[in-house]
Amino acid sequence: MEDLWDGVESEAARRLLRAAVELLAARGYGGASTREIAERAGLSPAAMYVHFPTKAELLHTIIHTVHVTAHAAVVAGGTPRDSSATVVRGMVYALAAFHSRHQLAARVTQNELAALPPAQWATIRGMRDATEGLVLAEVARGAAAGEFDVADLSGTSRAIVSMCVDVARWYHPDGPRTPDEVGALYAHLAARMLGVKA
């Protein structure tokens, strides 16, 4: 599985991010101290502050990385194909599989959004809107072409994105479905929501 933190230059910072995800997923933002995160990463608390001056900055890095990477997955999954139906299936497959593969980081992201300062939350909200906008644009294109039977374009697009994001709340890597199987199931469900017959 690809590591969300591969783009982080410092190995120590990558260790801190992995440790933070594990602890924040288990205890929540308020239940995990910077000292515990540093210890889990095998570093001193002082070493943590070199990379992340505050726990809030560490959380922001996690949430920002999840959103950037999820958006990139949707873009790649929606590479233009023959029809809007295949594009939407590709987007949904990519988004649902992403939230399965990176379940802990995605769950921390969803559970701890309220801990972000207002300015950071506004930026993240814009990123979320951009990802939803990709799906909405393709749903609108497909509806205009007669591929989809959709009464509420924005509401249906939001529901499709929301069900993919919600995978992070229930998915477990030891469960009965692989990330690819979750992606395939959700792509099928999205097609049915859009009234695609085949």
C-alpha positions as CSV (number, residue, x, y, z in Angstrom):
1,M,0.0,0.0,0.0
2,E,1.3,3.5,-0.8
3,D,2.2,5.6,2.2
4,L,0.5,8.9,2.5
5,W,3.6,10.4,4.0
6,D,6.0,9.4,1.1
7,G,6.2,13.1,0.1
8,V,7.4,14.2,3.5
9,E,11.1,14.8,3.3
10,S,12.2,13.9,6.8
11,E,12.0,10.3,8.1
12,A,11.5,11.7,11.6
13,A,8.5,13.7,10.4
14,R,7.0,10.6,8.7
15,R,7.4,8.7,11.9
16,L,5.6,11.4,13.8
17,L,2.7,11.5,11.4
18,R,2.3,7.8,11.5
19,A,2.4,7.8,15.3
20,A,-0.1,10.7,15.5
21,V,-2.5,9.0,13.2
22,E,-2.5,5.8,15.4
23,L,-2.9,7.7,18.6
24,L,-5.5,10.2,17.4
25,A,-7.5,7.4,15.8
26,A,-7.5,5.6,19.2
27,R,-7.9,8.5,21.6
28,G,-9.0,11.6,19.7
29,Y,-7.2,14.9,19.4
30,G,-7.8,15.8,23.0
31,G,-6.7,12.4,24.3
32,A,-3.2,12.2,22.8
33,S,-0.4,14.4,24.1
34,T,2.6,15.6,22.1
35,R,4.8,13.6,24.5
36,E,2.9,10.4,23.7
37,I,3.1,11.0,20.0
38,A,6.8,11.6,20.2
39,E,7.4,8.5,22.3
40,R,5.3,6.4,19.9
41,A,7.5,7.7,17.1
42,G,10.7,6.9,19.0
43,L,11.6,10.5,19.4
44,S,12.0,13.0,22.2
45,P,9.3,15.7,22.6
46,A,11.9,18.3,21.7
47,A,12.6,16.5,18.4
48,M,8.9,16.7,17.6
49,Y,8.8,20.5,17.9
50,V,11.6,20.7,15.2
51,H,9.1,19.3,12.7
52,F,5.8,20.3,14.1
53,P,5.8,23.3,16.5
54,T,2.3,22.4,17.8
55,K,0.0,19.4,18.0
56,A,-2.4,21.5,16.0
57,E,0.1,21.8,13.1
58,L,0.6,18.1,13.2
59,L,-3.2,17.6,12.9
60,H,-3.4,20.1,10.1
61,T,-0.7,18.3,8.1
62,I,-2.6,15.0,8.5
63,I,-5.9,16.5,7.4
64,H,-4.4,18.6,4.5
65,T,-2.5,15.6,3.2
66,V,-5.6,13.4,3.3
67,H,-7.6,15.9,1.3
68,V,-4.8,16.6,-1.3
69,T,-4.3,12.9,-1.9
70,A,-8.0,12.1,-2.0
71,H,-8.6,14.9,-4.5
72,A,-5.7,13.6,-6.7
73,A,-7.2,10.1,-6.5
74,V,-10.5,11.4,-7.8
75,V,-8.9,13.3,-10.6
76,A,-6.9,10.2,-11.6
77,G,-10.0,8.0,-11.3
78,G,-12.0,10.3,-13.4
79,T,-9.6,10.4,-16.4
80,P,-11.9,11.1,-19.4
81,R,-13.5,7.9,-20.8
82,D,-16.3,7.1,-23.2
83,S,-19.1,8.3,-21.0
84,S,-20.0,10.2,-17.9
85,A,-21.1,6.9,-16.3
86,T,-17.7,5.4,-16.6
87,V,-16.0,8.6,-15.4
88,V,-18.3,8.8,-12.3
89,R,-17.7,5.1,-11.6
90,G,-13.9,5.7,-11.8
91,M,-14.1,8.7,-9.5
92,V,-16.2,6.9,-6.9
93,Y,-14.1,3.7,-7.1
94,A,-11.0,5.8,-6.4
95,L,-12.5,7.8,-3.6
96,A,-14.0,4.8,-1.8
97,A,-10.9,2.7,-2.2
98,F,-8.7,5.6,-0.9
99,H,-10.8,5.9,2.3
100,S,-10.4,2.1,2.7
101,R,-6.6,2.0,2.1
102,H,-6.0,5.0,4.4
103,Q,-8.8,4.3,6.8
104,L,-7.0,5.5,10.0
105,A,-5.8,8.8,8.6
106,A,-9.1,9.4,6.9
107,R,-11.0,8.6,10.1
108,V,-8.8,11.1,12.1
109,T,-9.5,13.6,9.4
110,Q,-13.3,13.3,9.6
111,N,-13.4,13.1,13.4
112,E,-11.1,16.0,14.1
113,L,-12.0,18.6,11.6
114,A,-13.6,20.7,14.3
115,A,-10.2,21.0,16.1
116,L,-8.8,23.0,13.2
117,P,-8.5,26.8,13.6
118,P,-11.1,28.7,11.5
119,A,-8.7,29.8,8.8
120,Q,-7.3,26.2,8.3
121,W,-10.9,24.8,8.3
122,A,-11.9,27.3,5.6
123,T,-9.0,26.1,3.4
124,I,-9.9,22.5,4.0
125,R,-13.6,23.2,3.3
126,G,-12.5,24.7,0.0
127,M,-10.6,21.5,-0.8
128,R,-13.6,19.4,0.0
129,D,-15.8,21.6,-2.2
130,A,-13.4,21.2,-5.0
131,T,-13.5,17.4,-4.8
132,E,-17.3,17.3,-4.6
133,G,-17.3,19.8,-7.5
134,L,-15.5,17.3,-9.7
135,V,-18.2,14.7,-9.1
136,L,-21.0,17.3,-9.5
137,A,-19.6,18.5,-12.9
138,E,-19.5,15.0,-14.3
139,V,-23.0,14.2,-12.9
140,A,-24.3,17.4,-14.5
141,R,-22.6,16.5,-17.8
142,G,-24.1,13.0,-17.7
143,A,-27.6,14.3,-16.9
144,A,-27.5,16.8,-19.7
145,A,-26.5,14.0,-22.1
146,G,-29.4,11.8,-20.9
147,E,-27.1,9.2,-19.3
148,F,-28.4,9.9,-15.7
149,D,-31.8,10.3,-14.3
150,V,-31.2,12.7,-11.4
151,A,-33.7,15.2,-10.0
152,D,-31.2,16.9,-7.6
153,L,-27.7,17.2,-9.1
154,S,-26.0,18.8,-6.2
155,G,-27.8,16.7,-3.5
156,T,-27.0,13.5,-5.3
157,S,-23.4,14.4,-5.9
158,R,-23.0,15.3,-2.2
159,A,-24.6,12.0,-1.2
160,I,-22.2,10.0,-3.4
161,V,-19.1,11.8,-2.1
162,S,-20.4,11.4,1.5
163,M,-20.9,7.7,1.3
164,C,-17.3,7.3,0.0
165,V,-15.9,9.4,2.8
166,D,-17.9,7.5,5.4
167,V,-16.0,4.3,4.5
168,A,-13.3,5.5,6.9
169,R,-15.8,5.2,9.8
170,W,-16.5,1.5,9.4
171,Y,-13.8,-0.1,7.2
172,H,-11.3,-2.4,8.9
173,P,-8.3,-3.9,7.0
174,D,-9.0,-7.3,8.6
175,G,-12.7,-7.2,7.4
176,P,-14.3,-9.2,4.6
177,R,-13.7,-6.6,1.8
178,T,-10.5,-5.3,0.3
179,P,-10.2,-1.7,-0.7
180,D,-10.7,-2.6,-4.3
181,E,-13.8,-4.5,-3.5
182,V,-15.2,-1.5,-1.6
183,G,-14.3,0.7,-4.5
184,A,-16.1,-1.6,-7.0
185,L,-19.2,-1.9,-4.7
186,Y,-19.5,1.9,-4.2
187,A,-19.0,2.6,-7.9
188,H,-21.9,0.2,-8.6
189,L,-24.0,1.9,-5.9
190,A,-23.3,5.4,-7.3
191,A,-24.3,4.2,-10.8
192,R,-27.6,3.0,-9.4
193,M,-28.2,6.3,-7.5
194,L,-27.8,8.0,-10.9
195,G,-30.2,5.8,-12.6
196,V,-27.6,4.0,-14.8
197,K,-29.1,0.7,-16.0
198,A,-26.0,-1.2,-16.8
